[in-house]
Amino acid sequence: MTSGAASDLLVIGGGLHGCAAAMFAAERGLRVTLLEKDSVGRHASGANAGGVRRLWRDLAEVPLANLSMQMWHRMSQIVQDDCGFQPVPGIKVAECDADIEVLAARVTRMQEAGHTHERLIDRAELRALVPAISEHCTGGLLSEDGFAMPAQTTAAFARRARALGVTILEGEAVKAIEHSRGLWRVETQSGRHTGAKLLNCAGAWGGRIAELLGETAPVEAIAPLMIVTQRMRPFCSAVIGVARRQLSFKQMANGTVVIGGARLGRVDPARNRTDIDFRELRLTARTVQDIFPIMRGATVQRAWSGIEGRTPDRLPIIGRSSRHESAFHAFGFSAHGFQLGPATGALMADLIDTGRLAPELDPFDITRFSAPTEAATQPRRLA
């Protein structure tokens, strides 16, 4: 079955970045169709830690993160939903003097680049902000950041996109893509969808979509592990990381504690499956207990992981296709893309509508990996 009139924009992928780009494009008057192979927010966008983080980002990401943070603070105006956003300090904790030196060097690099949102704090200020922190912690690096609810956020952008006229089709895995006579034709199980422009927001599957466009994007699927505990009395009102260990830690308003930290489970993207690696979870639990002694009595309620796409340099692929003037990419956020979602969507909508590439997107061009492969002028199929 072939869809009706061609859309102005076809978006592949119904995570936060795809829904945000579709919504902002619709605000500009574009007719948008979004194709999602499963359901909106099914993978990384609905299963991440929810950190709204500028702290400790790669310098290349900081301008985009700063722009996105401004948008998080007016999220209710953007999507008529606060998305559970809570502005709180983000702290990278030092456990020894050597860690303080590492954090101080980071502040110097940031200031030299013109960024002032991160600052060192000493032991006294750390304990004033987080009294439950372990006695051995010596200070930290602080940024005014926050957290939000991932599934709620993605659903809010999707709901607003629909209200603006975006057609969101779930259960529509891409089988083939072709471009001819100025139109993109995307074949799914249900038929063919056509559009003047195409945006690849396919997450862990974004590299395969890029391949259909004749481009190289070395993206691997990963499964970041998450833990949530049963409710505990309030003891932490910051998002906590550790200078030289893997940890992402926050206590929610209902008292539960959400714990991540870049440790990975096992992933099978072809089957949409992840499996918990309990050895890795034990390492995360040990770090948590070292940093917060109160957690030695915590009870784990559940653990999970979502499927995310990671690039070799851990930076996303955002911007124009290297082969087609009417194709674009926004994927490969490498387990730290949630905070960037609003700004990425807005800037991609502007690029697609006007052709203007915002300077915040300059570092993320797909061509940094390799030259494009042979032109993808004929339909190609995913295995």
C-alpha positions as CSV (number, residue, x, y, z in Angstrom):
1,M,0.0,0.0,0.0
2,T,1.4,3.4,-1.0
3,S,0.8,6.5,1.2
4,G,-1.1,9.4,-0.2
5,A,0.3,12.8,-1.0
6,A,4.0,13.2,-0.4
7,S,5.2,14.7,2.9
8,D,7.6,17.6,3.0
9,L,9.7,15.6,5.5
10,L,10.0,11.9,6.3
11,V,11.5,11.2,9.8
12,I,12.9,7.7,10.5
13,G,12.9,7.0,14.2
14,G,10.5,7.9,17.0
15,G,12.9,8.6,19.9
16,L,13.2,12.0,21.5
17,H,15.3,13.5,18.7
18,G,13.0,12.3,15.9
19,C,9.9,13.5,17.7
20,A,11.5,16.8,18.6
21,A,12.6,17.4,15.0
22,A,9.2,16.4,13.6
23,M,7.4,18.7,16.1
24,F,9.6,21.8,15.3
25,A,9.4,21.1,11.6
26,A,5.6,21.0,11.9
27,E,5.7,24.3,13.7
28,R,7.4,25.8,10.6
29,G,4.5,24.6,8.5
30,L,6.1,21.4,7.0
31,R,4.0,18.3,6.4
32,V,5.8,15.6,8.4
33,T,5.5,11.8,8.5
34,L,7.4,10.0,11.2
35,L,8.2,6.3,10.8
36,E,9.0,4.2,13.9
37,K,9.9,0.6,13.7
38,D,8.6,-0.2,17.2
39,S,6.8,2.3,19.3
40,V,7.6,5.9,20.3
41,G,10.3,6.0,22.9
42,R,10.7,2.2,22.9
43,H,14.5,2.2,23.1
44,A,17.1,4.7,24.5
45,S,14.7,7.7,24.7
46,G,12.4,5.9,27.1
47,A,15.0,3.9,29.0
48,N,17.8,6.2,29.8
49,A,18.8,7.8,33.2
50,G,17.0,11.1,32.4
51,G,20.1,13.3,33.2
52,V,19.7,16.8,31.9
53,R,23.5,17.3,32.0
54,R,26.0,19.9,30.8
55,L,28.6,18.7,33.3
56,W,31.7,16.9,32.0
57,R,30.6,17.0,28.3
58,D,33.0,16.9,25.5
59,L,33.9,20.5,24.6
60,A,32.4,19.9,21.1
61,E,29.0,19.3,22.7
62,V,29.0,22.2,25.2
63,P,27.4,24.9,22.9
64,L,24.6,22.5,21.9
65,A,24.1,21.5,25.6
66,N,24.0,25.1,26.7
67,L,21.3,25.9,24.1
68,S,19.3,22.8,25.0
69,M,19.5,23.8,28.8
70,Q,17.8,27.1,28.0
71,M,15.0,25.1,26.4
72,W,14.6,22.7,29.3
73,H,13.9,25.6,31.6
74,R,10.9,26.6,29.4
75,M,9.8,23.1,28.5
76,S,6.2,23.7,29.7
77,Q,5.9,26.4,27.0
78,I,7.4,24.3,24.3
79,V,5.4,21.1,24.7
80,Q,2.7,22.0,27.3
81,D,4.3,19.5,29.7
82,D,7.1,20.0,32.3
83,C,8.4,16.5,31.4
84,G,9.3,16.0,35.0
85,F,12.2,18.4,34.7
86,Q,13.9,19.3,38.0
87,P,16.8,21.8,38.0
88,V,19.4,20.5,40.5
89,P,23.2,20.6,40.8
90,G,25.2,18.1,38.8
91,I,28.4,17.2,40.7
92,K,31.4,15.2,39.6
93,V,32.8,13.9,42.9
94,A,36.5,13.8,43.7
95,E,37.7,11.0,46.0
96,C,41.3,12.1,46.5
97,D,43.7,15.0,45.8
98,A,44.6,13.5,42.4
99,D,41.0,13.7,41.4
100,I,40.9,17.4,42.4
101,E,43.8,18.0,40.1
102,V,42.0,16.3,37.2
103,L,38.9,18.4,37.9
104,A,40.9,21.6,38.2
105,A,42.5,21.0,34.8
106,R,39.0,20.5,33.4
107,V,38.0,23.9,34.7
108,T,41.0,25.5,33.1
109,R,40.3,24.0,29.7
110,M,36.6,25.1,30.0
111,Q,37.5,28.6,30.8
112,E,40.0,28.8,28.0
113,A,37.2,27.8,25.7
114,G,34.9,30.5,27.1
115,H,32.7,28.2,29.2
116,T,32.0,29.2,32.9
117,H,29.2,26.9,34.0
118,E,31.5,24.4,35.8
119,R,33.3,25.3,39.0
120,L,35.3,23.5,41.6
121,I,33.8,23.0,45.1
122,D,35.7,21.9,48.2
123,R,34.9,19.3,50.8
124,A,32.8,21.6,52.9
125,E,30.6,22.8,50.0
126,L,30.3,19.2,48.8
127,R,29.0,18.1,52.2
128,A,26.7,21.1,52.5
129,L,25.1,20.2,49.2
130,V,25.1,16.4,49.7
131,P,25.4,15.6,53.5
132,A,25.1,11.8,52.9
133,I,28.3,11.7,50.8
134,S,31.1,9.5,52.1
135,E,33.6,11.1,54.4
136,H,36.5,10.2,52.1
137,C,35.2,12.4,49.2
138,T,37.4,15.6,48.9
139,G,35.4,18.0,46.7
140,G,34.0,18.1,43.2
141,L,33.1,19.8,40.0
142,L,29.6,21.5,40.0
143,S,27.3,22.6,37.2
144,E,23.7,23.8,37.5
145,D,22.0,21.0,35.6
146,G,19.0,18.7,36.4
147,F,17.0,15.6,35.4
148,A,13.7,14.8,33.8
149,M,11.5,11.8,33.0
150,P,12.6,10.2,29.7
151,A,9.4,8.4,28.7
152,Q,7.2,11.4,29.8
153,T,9.4,13.7,27.8
154,T,9.4,11.7,24.6
155,A,5.6,11.2,24.8
156,A,5.1,14.9,25.3
157,F,7.1,15.8,22.2
158,A,5.2,13.1,20.2
159,R,1.8,14.3,21.5
160,R,2.6,17.9,20.6
161,A,3.9,16.8,17.2
162,R,0.6,15.0,16.5
163,A,-1.4,18.1,17.6
164,L,0.6,20.1,15.0
165,G,-0.4,17.6,12.3
166,V,2.5,15.2,12.2
167,T,1.6,11.7,11.1
168,I,3.3,9.2,13.5
169,L,3.3,5.6,12.2
170,E,4.5,2.9,14.6
171,G,5.5,-0.6,13.8
172,E,6.9,0.6,10.5
173,A,10.4,-0.8,10.1
174,V,12.3,0.5,7.0
175,K,12.9,-2.1,4.4
176,A,14.3,0.0,1.5
177,I,15.0,3.6,0.5
178,E,15.3,5.1,-2.9
179,H,15.5,8.7,-4.2
180,S,14.3,9.7,-7.7
181,R,12.6,12.6,-9.3
182,G,13.1,14.8,-6.3
183,L,11.3,12.5,-3.8
184,W,12.4,10.0,-1.2
185,R,10.5,6.7,-1.2
186,V,10.8,4.6,2.0
187,E,9.4,1.1,1.9
188,T,8.0,-0.4,5.1
189,Q,5.9,-3.5,5.9
190,S,2.7,-1.6,5.1
191,G,3.8,0.1,1.9
192,R,5.7,3.0,0.5
193,H,5.9,6.5,2.1
194,T,7.1,9.5,0.1
195,G,8.6,12.8,1.1
196,A,10.7,15.7,-0.3
197,K,13.3,15.5,2.5
198,L,14.5,12.7,4.8
199,L,15.8,12.8,8.3
200,N,17.6,9.7,9.9
201,C,17.0,9.6,13.6
202,A,17.2,5.8,13.9
203,G,19.4,5.6,17.0
204,A,21.3,2.3,17.2
205,W,20.0,1.5,13.7
206,G,21.0,4.9,12.3
207,G,24.2,3.5,10.7
208,R,22.1,1.0,8.7
209,I,19.9,3.8,7.5
210,A,22.9,5.8,6.5
211,E,24.2,2.8,4.6
212,L,21.0,2.8,2.5
213,L,21.9,6.4,1.6
214,G,25.4,5.4,0.5
215,E,27.2,6.7,3.6
216,T,29.5,5.3,6.3
217,A,28.6,5.7,9.9
218,P,30.3,3.3,12.3
219,V,27.7,3.0,15.0
220,E,27.5,0.1,17.4
221,A,24.6,-1.0,19.5
222,I,25.1,-0.8,23.3
223,A,22.8,-1.5,26.3
224,P,23.5,0.9,29.2
225,L,22.5,-0.7,32.5
226,M,20.1,1.0,34.9
227,I,19.0,0.2,38.5
228,V,16.1,1.7,40.5
229,T,15.7,1.1,44.2
230,Q,12.7,1.0,46.4
231,R,11.8,4.3,48.1
232,M,14.2,5.7,50.7
233,R,14.0,8.8,52.9
234,P,15.3,11.9,51.0
235,F,19.1,12.2,51.2
236,C,20.3,13.5,47.9
237,S,19.2,16.5,45.9
238,A,21.9,16.5,43.2
239,V,22.9,14.3,40.2
240,I,26.1,12.6,41.2
241,G,29.0,11.3,39.1
242,V,32.5,10.3,40.2
243,A,35.7,11.7,38.7
244,R,37.4,8.4,37.9
245,R,34.7,5.8,38.3
246,Q,31.5,5.0,36.3
247,L,28.4,6.3,38.1
248,S,25.3,8.3,37.4
249,F,23.2,8.7,40.6
250,K,20.0,10.6,41.5
251,Q,17.2,10.4,44.0
252,M,13.7,11.1,42.5
253,A,11.0,13.1,44.2
254,N,9.2,9.8,45.3
255,G,12.3,8.6,47.1
256,T,13.5,6.0,44.6
257,V,17.1,6.1,43.6
258,V,18.0,5.8,39.9
259,I,21.5,4.5,39.2
260,G,23.5,4.2,36.0
261,G,27.0,4.8,35.0
262,A,27.9,3.6,31.5
263,R,28.3,-0.1,32.4
264,L,26.7,-2.3,29.7
265,G,24.5,-5.3,29.4
266,R,24.3,-7.6,26.4
267,V,22.5,-6.4,23.3
268,D,21.0,-8.1,20.2
269,P,19.6,-5.2,18.1
270,A,18.3,-7.5,15.4
271,R,15.9,-9.0,18.0
272,N,15.3,-5.8,19.9
273,R,16.7,-7.6,23.0
274,T,19.0,-6.7,25.9
275,D,20.1,-8.9,28.8
276,I,21.3,-7.8,32.2
277,D,25.0,-8.4,33.0
278,F,24.8,-8.9,36.8
279,R,28.6,-8.8,37.1
280,E,28.5,-5.3,35.8
281,L,25.6,-4.4,38.1
282,R,27.6,-5.6,41.1
283,L,30.5,-3.2,40.1
284,T,28.0,-0.3,39.9
285,A,26.5,-1.3,43.3
286,R,30.0,-1.4,44.9
287,T,30.7,2.2,43.6
288,V,27.3,3.4,44.9
289,Q,28.0,2.0,48.4
290,D,31.5,3.6,48.5
291,I,30.1,7.0,47.6
292,F,26.9,6.8,49.6
293,P,27.2,4.5,52.7
294,I,23.4,4.9,53.2
295,M,22.9,2.8,50.1
296,R,24.3,-0.3,51.8
297,G,20.8,-0.9,53.1
298,A,19.0,-0.1,49.8
299,T,16.8,-2.7,48.1
300,V,16.9,-2.9,44.3
301,Q,13.4,-2.8,42.8
302,R,14.4,-3.6,39.2
303,A,17.1,-3.3,36.6
304,W,16.9,-2.7,32.8
305,S,18.7,-1.5,29.8
306,G,17.7,0.2,26.5
307,I,19.4,-0.1,23.1
308,E,21.5,2.9,22.2
309,G,23.9,3.8,19.3
310,R,27.5,4.6,20.1
311,T,30.1,6.1,17.7
312,P,33.9,5.5,17.9
313,D,34.5,9.1,19.1
314,R,31.4,9.1,21.4
315,L,30.0,12.1,19.6
316,P,26.7,12.1,17.7
317,I,26.2,12.4,14.0
318,I,24.1,15.5,13.3
319,G,23.7,17.5,10.1
320,R,23.5,17.1,6.4
321,S,24.0,13.9,4.4
322,S,27.3,13.8,2.6
323,R,25.6,12.5,-0.6
324,H,22.1,14.0,-0.8
325,E,21.1,17.7,-0.4
326,S,17.6,16.6,0.8
327,A,18.8,14.0,3.5
328,F,19.9,14.7,7.0
329,H,21.1,12.8,10.1
330,A,20.7,13.0,13.9
331,F,21.7,9.8,15.6
332,G,24.6,8.1,17.5
333,F,24.3,10.0,20.7
334,S,26.4,7.5,22.6
335,A,24.3,7.2,25.8
336,H,24.3,11.0,26.5
337,G,21.8,12.4,24.1
338,F,18.7,13.0,26.2
339,Q,19.7,16.5,27.4
340,L,20.5,17.4,23.8
341,G,17.1,16.4,22.4
342,P,15.2,19.7,22.4
343,A,18.0,21.8,20.8
344,T,18.9,19.1,18.3
345,G,15.3,18.9,17.1
346,A,15.0,22.7,16.8
347,L,18.3,23.1,14.9
348,M,17.6,20.2,12.6
349,A,14.1,21.6,11.8
350,D,15.8,25.0,11.0
351,L,18.4,23.3,8.8
352,I,15.8,21.2,6.9
353,D,13.6,24.2,6.4
354,T,16.1,26.9,5.5
355,G,19.4,25.2,4.7
356,R,21.2,27.1,7.5
357,L,23.6,24.9,9.5
358,A,23.9,26.2,13.1
359,P,27.4,26.5,14.4
360,E,26.5,24.3,17.3
361,L,26.2,21.4,14.9
362,D,29.5,21.9,13.1
363,P,31.5,19.2,15.0
364,F,29.1,16.4,14.2
365,D,29.2,16.0,10.5
366,I,29.1,12.4,9.2
367,T,32.1,13.0,6.9
368,R,34.4,12.9,9.9
369,F,34.4,9.1,9.7
370,S,35.1,8.4,6.0
371,A,34.2,9.3,2.4
372,P,30.8,8.1,1.2
373,T,30.4,4.8,-0.5
374,E,28.9,4.4,-4.0
375,A,25.6,6.3,-4.7
376,A,22.5,4.7,-3.4
377,T,20.3,5.5,-6.4
378,Q,18.5,2.1,-6.5
379,P,16.3,0.6,-3.7
380,R,18.4,-1.2,-1.1
381,R,17.2,-3.6,1.5
382,L,18.1,-4.2,5.1
383,A,19.2,-7.8,5.8
